[in-house]
Amino acid sequence: MRDQDDAVIWLRPEVTGRGRVPGYSRAQIAKAAIAVADAEGLDAASMRRVATEIGAGPMSLYRYVRNKDELHLLMADEVLRQDWRHWEAMPEPDWDRTMRRMAANLRRLVLAHPWWAEVMMRGPIFGPTIMRMVDVTLAGLDGLGLDIDEMMDVAEIVRTFAVGHAQQEYYTARAMAAAGAEDHANMHPDWQPYVVSLVESGELPYVRRIVFEARTPHESDPQVLFERALGRIIAGIAATLPEAEGS
């Protein structure tokens, strides 16, 4: 548990210049930590474990990052830096295209590195590439008649949707695979009797409609579901913009 002084996580500048030459770079440390987290989860990326991975002493990482929280922030910022080619087109000429690109970028990041979302949800965190992401996102909302707080609200709505949807997509796919279900479009035989009993009870009419009418649970392409839901969110935001309200 972090104390009050550590409530906000920030990434200090890398140590360079005078003094003993560092034996490792932060990029090396981040790369090793990311590999551990991708394979085994965020909790596995401890200071001791990452030090072992790079062949350093257990306490040596404290020369580069002050604690595990800063290590995880370093990892999150590095993942974003490695992905930056996908952010270079931002801001797009139109605000909605900027939001769609941001959402697609976040979805891809979370699906590739599920732990990234957990780090980003720990509260205010400050890393150089993360701040750059914030800046190019808000730049795409400029000129709409929104003040900076409203611009942040819009960006947060889309960000929260994209990250949350990607997390659900990832964990659903993992659960389906563990249960032996082929994909979202096919119900596992072990689940079928229970679902049928619910439907046949007559007490859950909307569940029945989901089973027999809805496309969503049977859609085999998660990206289609993502883009359809995102389109609704974009349309909802558009309806609240000053120009729309004044028309």
Secondary structure in CASP SS format (residue, H / E / C, confidence):
PFRMAT SS
TARGET T0000
AUTHOR 0000-0000-0000
METHOD secondary structure of the structure
MODEL  1
M C 1.00
R C 1.00
D C 1.00
Q H 1.00
D H 1.00
D H 1.00
A C 1.00
V C 1.00
I E 1.00
W E 1.00
L C 1.00
R C 1.00
P C 1.00
E C 1.00
V C 1.00
T C 1.00
G C 1.00
R C 1.00
G C 1.00
R C 1.00
V C 1.00
P C 1.00
G C 1.00
Y C 1.00
S C 1.00
R H 1.00
A H 1.00
Q H 1.00
I H 1.00
A H 1.00
K H 1.00
A H 1.00
A H 1.00
I H 1.00
A H 1.00
V H 1.00
A H 1.00
D H 1.00
A H 1.00
E H 1.00
G C 1.00
L H 1.00
D H 1.00
A H 1.00
A C 1.00
S C 1.00
M H 1.00
R H 1.00
R H 1.00
V H 1.00
A H 1.00
T H 1.00
E H 1.00
I H 1.00
G C 1.00
A C 1.00
G C 1.00
P C 1.00
M C 1.00
S H 1.00
L H 1.00
Y H 1.00
R H 1.00
Y C 1.00
V C 1.00
R C 1.00
N C 1.00
K H 1.00
D H 1.00
E H 1.00
L H 1.00
H H 1.00
L H 1.00
L H 1.00
M H 1.00
A H 1.00
D H 1.00
E H 1.00
V H 1.00
L H 1.00
R H 1.00
Q H 1.00
D C 1.00
W H 1.00
R H 1.00
H H 1.00
W C 1.00
E C 1.00
A C 1.00
M C 1.00
P C 1.00
E C 1.00
P C 1.00
D C 1.00
W H 1.00
D H 1.00
R H 1.00
T H 1.00
M H 1.00
R H 1.00
R H 1.00
M H 1.00
A H 1.00
A H 1.00
N H 1.00
L H 1.00
R H 1.00
R H 1.00
L H 1.00
V H 1.00
L H 1.00
A H 1.00
H C 1.00
P C 1.00
W H 1.00
W H 1.00
A H 1.00
E H 1.00
V H 1.00
M H 1.00
M C 1.00
R C 1.00
G C 1.00
P C 1.00
I E 1.00
F E 1.00
G C 1.00
P H 1.00
T H 1.00
I H 1.00
M H 1.00
R H 1.00
M H 1.00
V H 1.00
D H 1.00
V H 1.00
T H 1.00
L H 1.00
A H 1.00
G C 1.00
L C 1.00
D C 1.00
G C 1.00
L C 1.00
G C 1.00
L C 1.00
D C 1.00
I H 1.00
D H 1.00
E H 1.00
M H 1.00
M H 1.00
D H 1.00
V H 1.00
A H 1.00
E H 1.00
I H 1.00
V H 1.00
R H 1.00
T H 1.00
F H 1.00
A H 1.00
V H 1.00
G H 1.00
H H 1.00
A H 1.00
Q H 1.00
Q H 1.00
E H 1.00
Y H 1.00
Y H 1.00
T H 1.00
A H 1.00
R H 1.00
A H 1.00
M H 1.00
A H 1.00
A H 1.00
A H 1.00
G C 1.00
A C 1.00
E C 1.00
D C 1.00
H C 1.00
A C 1.00
N C 1.00
M C 1.00
H C 1.00
P C 1.00
D C 1.00
W C 1.00
Q H 1.00
P H 1.00
Y H 1.00
V H 1.00
V H 1.00
S H 1.00
L H 1.00
V H 1.00
E H 1.00
S C 1.00
G C 1.00
E C 1.00
L C 1.00
P H 1.00
Y H 1.00
V H 1.00
R H 1.00
R H 1.00
I H 1.00
V H 1.00
F H 1.00
E C 1.00
A C 1.00
R C 1.00
T H 1.00
P H 1.00
H H 1.00
E C 1.00
S C 1.00
D C 1.00
P H 1.00
Q H 1.00
V H 1.00
L H 1.00
F H 1.00
E H 1.00
R H 1.00
A H 1.00
L H 1.00
G H 1.00
R H 1.00
I H 1.00
I H 1.00
A H 1.00
G H 1.00
I H 1.00
A H 1.00
A C 1.00
T C 1.00
L C 1.00
P H 1.00
E H 1.00
A H 1.00
E H 1.00
G H 1.00
S C 1.00
END
